[in-house]
Amino acid sequence: MARWVCSVCDYEYVEEAGDPATVMPPGTLFEDLPDDWRCPRCSAGKEAFVRAGEEEGEVEMNDEDYL
């Protein structure tokens, strides 16, 4: 499961936790959120979010990178 960060206010959407404020159950993938879903903190749209680890200068490693 991934974490997504709002580039406006730094709110983190954690797929594992969902979003209780908008009744999104735990395990809801970011791409499965409705198109009109908004950041519960600043009301930015989904386009303002970046996947954690993909921000400038950060690289997310997986097991295959160590082979």
TIZA-468022 format. One record per atom (N, C-alpha, C, O, CB): residue number from 1; residue in three letters; y, z, x. Coordinates in Angstrom, 1 decimal. Glycine has a CB too. Layout:
N
k, r, v, w, u
NUM, Ala, Y, Z, X
...
END
This chain:
67
k, r, v, w, u
1, Met, -1.2, 0.0, 0.8
1, Met, 0.0, 0.0, 0.0
1, Met, 1.2, 0.0, 0.9
1, Met, 1.2, 0.5, 2.0
1, Met, 0.0, 1.2, -1.0
2, Ala, 2.3, -0.6, 0.4
2, Ala, 3.5, -0.8, 1.2
2, Ala, 4.7, 0.0, 0.7
2, Ala, 4.6, 0.6, -0.4
2, Ala, 3.9, -2.3, 1.3
3, Arg, 5.7, 0.1, 1.6
3, Arg, 6.9, 0.8, 1.2
3, Arg, 8.0, -0.3, 1.3
3, Arg, 8.0, -1.1, 2.2
3, Arg, 7.3, 2.0, 2.1
4, Trp, 8.9, -0.3, 0.3
4, Trp, 10.0, -1.2, 0.3
4, Trp, 11.3, -0.4, 0.3
4, Trp, 11.5, 0.6, -0.4
4, Trp, 9.9, -2.2, -1.0
5, Val, 12.3, -0.9, 1.0
5, Val, 13.6, -0.1, 1.2
5, Val, 14.7, -1.0, 0.7
5, Val, 14.9, -2.1, 1.0
5, Val, 13.8, 0.2, 2.7
6, Cys, 15.6, -0.3, -0.1
6, Cys, 16.8, -1.0, -0.6
6, Cys, 17.8, -1.1, 0.5
6, Cys, 18.1, -0.1, 1.1
6, Cys, 17.4, -0.2, -1.8
7, Ser, 18.2, -2.3, 0.7
7, Ser, 19.2, -2.6, 1.8
7, Ser, 20.6, -2.1, 1.5
7, Ser, 21.5, -2.1, 2.3
7, Ser, 19.2, -4.0, 2.2
8, Val, 20.8, -1.7, 0.2
8, Val, 22.1, -1.2, -0.2
8, Val, 22.2, 0.3, 0.0
8, Val, 23.2, 0.8, 0.6
8, Val, 22.4, -1.6, -1.6
9, Cys, 21.2, 1.1, -0.5
9, Cys, 21.3, 2.5, -0.5
9, Cys, 20.2, 3.2, 0.2
9, Cys, 20.2, 4.5, 0.3
9, Cys, 21.4, 3.0, -1.9
10, Asp, 19.2, 2.5, 0.8
10, Asp, 18.1, 3.1, 1.5
10, Asp, 17.1, 3.8, 0.6
10, Asp, 16.2, 4.5, 1.1
10, Asp, 18.6, 4.0, 2.5
11, Tyr, 17.1, 3.6, -0.7
11, Tyr, 16.1, 4.1, -1.6
11, Tyr, 14.7, 3.4, -1.2
11, Tyr, 14.7, 2.3, -0.8
11, Tyr, 16.4, 3.8, -3.1
12, Glu, 13.7, 4.2, -1.2
12, Glu, 12.3, 3.7, -0.8
12, Glu, 11.5, 3.6, -2.1
12, Glu, 11.2, 4.6, -2.7
12, Glu, 11.7, 4.5, 0.3
13, Tyr, 11.0, 2.4, -2.3
13, Tyr, 10.0, 2.2, -3.4
13, Tyr, 8.6, 2.3, -2.7
13, Tyr, 8.3, 1.4, -1.8
13, Tyr, 10.2, 0.9, -4.2
14, Val, 7.8, 3.3, -3.0
14, Val, 6.5, 3.5, -2.4
14, Val, 5.5, 3.0, -3.4
14, Val, 5.3, 3.7, -4.5
14, Val, 6.3, 4.9, -2.0
15, Glu, 4.8, 1.9, -3.1
15, Glu, 3.8, 1.4, -4.1
15, Glu, 2.7, 2.4, -4.5
15, Glu, 2.3, 2.5, -5.6
15, Glu, 3.1, 0.2, -3.5
16, Glu, 2.3, 3.3, -3.6
16, Glu, 1.3, 4.3, -3.8
16, Glu, 1.8, 5.3, -4.9
16, Glu, 1.0, 5.8, -5.7
16, Glu, 1.0, 5.0, -2.5
17, Ala, 3.1, 5.5, -4.9
17, Ala, 3.7, 6.5, -5.9
17, Ala, 4.2, 5.9, -7.2
17, Ala, 4.3, 6.5, -8.2
17, Ala, 4.8, 7.3, -5.2
18, Gly, 4.5, 4.6, -7.1
18, Gly, 5.1, 3.9, -8.3
18, Gly, 6.6, 4.4, -8.4
18, Gly, 7.2, 4.8, -7.5
18, Gly, 4.3, 4.2, -9.6
19, Asp, 7.1, 4.3, -9.7
19, Asp, 8.5, 4.7, -9.9
19, Asp, 8.5, 5.5, -11.2
19, Asp, 8.7, 4.8, -12.3
19, Asp, 9.4, 3.5, -10.0
20, Pro, 8.4, 6.8, -11.2
20, Pro, 8.4, 7.6, -12.4
20, Pro, 9.6, 7.4, -13.3
20, Pro, 9.6, 7.5, -14.5
20, Pro, 8.2, 9.0, -12.1
21, Ala, 10.8, 7.1, -12.6
21, Ala, 12.0, 7.0, -13.4
21, Ala, 12.0, 5.8, -14.4
21, Ala, 12.6, 5.8, -15.4
21, Ala, 13.2, 6.8, -12.4
22, Thr, 11.2, 4.7, -14.0
22, Thr, 11.1, 3.6, -14.9
22, Thr, 9.7, 3.4, -15.4
22, Thr, 9.3, 2.3, -15.9
22, Thr, 11.5, 2.3, -14.2
23, Val, 8.9, 4.5, -15.3
23, Val, 7.5, 4.5, -15.9
23, Val, 6.6, 3.5, -15.2
23, Val, 5.7, 2.9, -15.9
23, Val, 7.6, 4.3, -17.4
24, Met, 6.8, 3.2, -13.9
24, Met, 5.9, 2.3, -13.2
24, Met, 4.8, 3.2, -12.6
24, Met, 5.1, 4.1, -11.8
24, Met, 6.6, 1.5, -12.1
25, Pro, 3.6, 3.0, -13.0
25, Pro, 2.5, 3.9, -12.5
25, Pro, 2.2, 3.8, -11.1
25, Pro, 2.5, 2.8, -10.4
25, Pro, 1.2, 3.6, -13.3
26, Pro, 1.7, 4.9, -10.5
26, Pro, 1.2, 4.8, -9.1
26, Pro, 0.3, 3.6, -8.8
26, Pro, -0.5, 3.3, -9.7
26, Pro, 0.5, 6.1, -8.7
27, Gly, 0.5, 3.0, -7.7
27, Gly, -0.3, 1.8, -7.4
27, Gly, 0.3, 0.5, -7.8
27, Gly, -0.3, -0.6, -7.5
27, Gly, -1.6, 1.9, -8.0
28, Thr, 1.5, 0.5, -8.4
28, Thr, 2.1, -0.7, -8.8
28, Thr, 2.7, -1.4, -7.6
28, Thr, 3.6, -0.9, -6.9
28, Thr, 3.2, -0.5, -9.9
29, Leu, 2.2, -2.6, -7.3
29, Leu, 2.7, -3.4, -6.2
29, Leu, 4.2, -3.8, -6.4
29, Leu, 4.5, -4.1, -7.6
29, Leu, 1.8, -4.6, -5.9
30, Phe, 5.0, -3.9, -5.4
30, Phe, 6.4, -4.3, -5.5
30, Phe, 6.5, -5.7, -6.2
30, Phe, 7.3, -5.9, -7.1
30, Phe, 7.1, -4.4, -4.2
31, Glu, 5.6, -6.6, -5.8
31, Glu, 5.7, -8.0, -6.5
31, Glu, 5.3, -7.9, -7.9
31, Glu, 5.6, -8.9, -8.6
31, Glu, 4.8, -8.9, -5.7
32, Asp, 4.6, -6.9, -8.4
32, Asp, 4.3, -6.8, -9.8
32, Asp, 5.3, -6.1, -10.6
32, Asp, 5.2, -6.0, -11.9
32, Asp, 3.0, -6.0, -9.9
33, Leu, 6.4, -5.6, -10.0
33, Leu, 7.5, -5.0, -10.8
33, Leu, 8.1, -6.1, -11.6
33, Leu, 8.2, -7.3, -11.1
33, Leu, 8.5, -4.3, -9.9
34, Pro, 8.7, -5.8, -12.8
34, Pro, 9.3, -6.9, -13.6
34, Pro, 10.5, -7.5, -12.8
34, Pro, 11.1, -6.8, -12.0
34, Pro, 9.8, -6.3, -14.9
35, Asp, 10.8, -8.7, -13.1
35, Asp, 11.9, -9.4, -12.4
35, Asp, 13.3, -8.7, -12.6
35, Asp, 14.2, -8.8, -11.7
35, Asp, 12.0, -10.8, -12.8
36, Asp, 13.4, -8.0, -13.7
36, Asp, 14.7, -7.3, -14.0
36, Asp, 14.7, -5.8, -13.5
36, Asp, 15.6, -5.1, -13.9
36, Asp, 15.0, -7.4, -15.5
37, Trp, 13.6, -5.4, -12.8
37, Trp, 13.6, -4.0, -12.3
37, Trp, 14.8, -3.9, -11.3
37, Trp, 15.1, -4.8, -10.5
37, Trp, 12.2, -3.8, -11.5
38, Arg, 15.4, -2.7, -11.4
38, Arg, 16.6, -2.4, -10.5
38, Arg, 16.3, -1.1, -9.7
38, Arg, 15.5, -0.2, -10.1
38, Arg, 17.8, -2.2, -11.4
39, Cys, 17.0, -1.0, -8.6
39, Cys, 16.9, 0.2, -7.8
39, Cys, 17.4, 1.4, -8.7
39, Cys, 18.4, 1.3, -9.2
39, Cys, 17.7, 0.1, -6.5
40, Pro, 16.5, 2.5, -8.8
40, Pro, 17.0, 3.6, -9.6
40, Pro, 18.1, 4.4, -9.1
40, Pro, 18.8, 5.1, -9.8
40, Pro, 15.8, 4.5, -9.8
41, Arg, 18.5, 4.2, -7.8
41, Arg, 19.6, 4.9, -7.2
41, Arg, 20.9, 4.1, -7.3
41, Arg, 21.9, 4.7, -7.7
41, Arg, 19.3, 5.2, -5.7
42, Cys, 20.9, 2.8, -7.0
42, Cys, 22.2, 2.0, -6.9
42, Cys, 22.2, 0.8, -7.8
42, Cys, 23.2, 0.1, -7.9
42, Cys, 22.4, 1.6, -5.5
43, Ser, 21.1, 0.5, -8.6
43, Ser, 21.0, -0.6, -9.5
43, Ser, 20.9, -2.0, -8.9
43, Ser, 21.1, -3.0, -9.5
43, Ser, 22.1, -0.5, -10.4
44, Ala, 20.7, -2.0, -7.5
44, Ala, 20.5, -3.3, -6.9
44, Ala, 19.2, -4.0, -7.4
44, Ala, 18.3, -3.3, -7.8
44, Ala, 20.5, -3.2, -5.3
45, Gly, 19.2, -5.3, -7.4
45, Gly, 18.0, -6.0, -7.8
45, Gly, 16.9, -6.0, -6.8
45, Gly, 17.1, -5.6, -5.6
45, Gly, 18.4, -7.4, -8.2
46, Lys, 15.8, -6.6, -7.1
46, Lys, 14.6, -6.6, -6.2
46, Lys, 15.0, -7.4, -4.9
46, Lys, 14.4, -7.1, -3.9
46, Lys, 13.4, -7.3, -6.9
47, Glu, 15.9, -8.4, -5.0
47, Glu, 16.2, -9.2, -3.9
47, Glu, 16.9, -8.4, -2.8
47, Glu, 16.9, -8.8, -1.6
47, Glu, 17.1, -10.3, -4.3
48, Ala, 17.4, -7.2, -3.1
48, Ala, 18.0, -6.3, -2.1
48, Ala, 17.0, -5.5, -1.3
48, Ala, 17.4, -4.8, -0.3
48, Ala, 19.0, -5.4, -2.8
49, Phe, 15.7, -5.6, -1.6
49, Phe, 14.7, -4.8, -1.0
49, Phe, 14.0, -5.6, 0.2
49, Phe, 13.8, -6.8, 0.1
49, Phe, 13.7, -4.3, -2.0
50, Val, 13.7, -4.8, 1.2
50, Val, 12.9, -5.4, 2.3
50, Val, 11.7, -4.5, 2.5
50, Val, 11.8, -3.3, 2.3
50, Val, 13.8, -5.5, 3.6
51, Arg, 10.6, -5.1, 2.9
51, Arg, 9.4, -4.3, 3.2
51, Arg, 9.6, -3.5, 4.4
51, Arg, 10.1, -4.0, 5.5
51, Arg, 8.2, -5.2, 3.4
52, Ala, 9.3, -2.2, 4.3
52, Ala, 9.4, -1.3, 5.5
52, Ala, 8.6, -1.8, 6.6
52, Ala, 7.5, -2.2, 6.4
52, Ala, 9.0, 0.2, 5.1
53, Gly, 9.2, -1.8, 7.8
53, Gly, 8.5, -2.4, 9.0
53, Gly, 8.9, -3.8, 9.3
53, Gly, 8.6, -4.3, 10.3
53, Gly, 7.1, -2.3, 8.8
54, Glu, 9.7, -4.4, 8.3
54, Glu, 10.1, -5.8, 8.5
54, Glu, 11.6, -5.9, 8.7
54, Glu, 12.2, -6.9, 8.8
54, Glu, 9.7, -6.7, 7.3
55, Glu, 12.3, -4.7, 8.8
55, Glu, 13.7, -4.7, 9.1
55, Glu, 13.9, -5.2, 10.5
55, Glu, 13.0, -5.3, 11.3
55, Glu, 14.3, -3.2, 8.9
56, Glu, 15.1, -5.6, 10.8
56, Glu, 15.5, -6.2, 12.1
56, Glu, 15.0, -5.3, 13.2
56, Glu, 15.3, -4.1, 13.2
56, Glu, 17.0, -6.4, 12.2
57, Gly, 14.3, -5.9, 14.1
57, Gly, 13.8, -5.1, 15.3
57, Gly, 12.5, -4.3, 15.2
57, Gly, 12.0, -3.8, 16.1
57, Gly, 14.9, -4.2, 15.7
58, Glu, 12.0, -4.2, 13.9
58, Glu, 10.8, -3.5, 13.7
58, Glu, 9.6, -4.5, 13.6
58, Glu, 9.8, -5.5, 12.9
58, Glu, 10.9, -2.6, 12.5
59, Val, 8.5, -4.2, 14.1
59, Val, 7.3, -5.0, 14.0
59, Val, 6.2, -4.1, 13.5
59, Val, 5.9, -3.0, 14.1
59, Val, 7.0, -5.7, 15.3
60, Glu, 5.5, -4.5, 12.5
60, Glu, 4.4, -3.7, 12.0
60, Glu, 3.1, -4.3, 12.6
60, Glu, 2.9, -5.5, 12.5
60, Glu, 4.3, -3.8, 10.4
61, Met, 2.3, -3.4, 13.2
61, Met, 1.1, -3.9, 13.9
61, Met, -0.1, -3.6, 12.9
61, Met, 0.0, -2.6, 12.2
61, Met, 0.9, -3.2, 15.2
62, Asn, -1.1, -4.4, 13.0
62, Asn, -2.3, -4.1, 12.3
62, Asn, -3.5, -4.1, 13.3
62, Asn, -3.3, -4.4, 14.5
62, Asn, -2.6, -5.2, 11.2
63, Asp, -4.7, -3.8, 12.8
63, Asp, -5.8, -3.7, 13.7
63, Asp, -6.1, -4.9, 14.5
63, Asp, -6.5, -4.8, 15.7
63, Asp, -7.1, -3.3, 12.9
64, Glu, -5.9, -6.1, 13.9
64, Glu, -6.1, -7.4, 14.7
64, Glu, -5.2, -7.5, 15.9
64, Glu, -5.6, -8.2, 16.8
64, Glu, -6.0, -8.5, 13.7
65, Asp, -4.1, -6.9, 15.9
65, Asp, -3.1, -7.0, 17.0
65, Asp, -3.7, -6.3, 18.2
65, Asp, -3.2, -6.5, 19.3
65, Asp, -1.8, -6.4, 16.6
66, Tyr, -4.7, -5.4, 18.0
66, Tyr, -5.2, -4.7, 19.2
66, Tyr, -6.5, -5.3, 19.7
66, Tyr, -7.0, -4.7, 20.7
66, Tyr, -5.4, -3.2, 18.8
67, Leu, -6.9, -6.4, 19.2
67, Leu, -8.2, -7.0, 19.6
67, Leu, -8.0, -7.8, 20.9
67, Leu, -8.9, -8.4, 21.4
67, Leu, -8.8, -7.8, 18.5
END
